[in-house]
Amino acid sequence: MEIDGESIYKMWIVDFLISNRDRHGQNWGFYYDTETMEILGCHPLFDHNNAFDIDFMRDMDAPYQFGEMTIRQAARKAMEQVDFHFTAPVGREDFITERQYKSFRKRAEYLGLWVEG
């Protein structure tokens, strides 16, 4: 958090939006100085192969990996810390299934984010 809290908070929001249950201490990417190995920041998006987990789509209050929060609590906390918004419209065509789209839209509306359609 000290190095790149903004990216971490934004990842919490994305994890909530896409129902990603697999965010733990080993699921982060980092930018670093190749000469000193100093970590410069977090990769803005990393490891979403468990997105749209069925159980997480059903349960907005599923446990999350940080600070004994639910995934919804983490997203709300993150929204208070950073400016997060969509830079382009999001529509049904951006999702593989109707279930994924509806889950994403419901979560985006909960956070006060506009979703097209």
Secondary structure, 3 states (H helix, E strand, C coil): CCCCHHHHHHHHHHHHHCCCCCCCCCCCCEEECCCCCCEEEECCCCCCCCCCCHHHHHCCCCECCCCCCEHHHHHHHHHHHCCCCCCCCCCHHHCCCHHHHHHHHHHHHHCCCCCCC
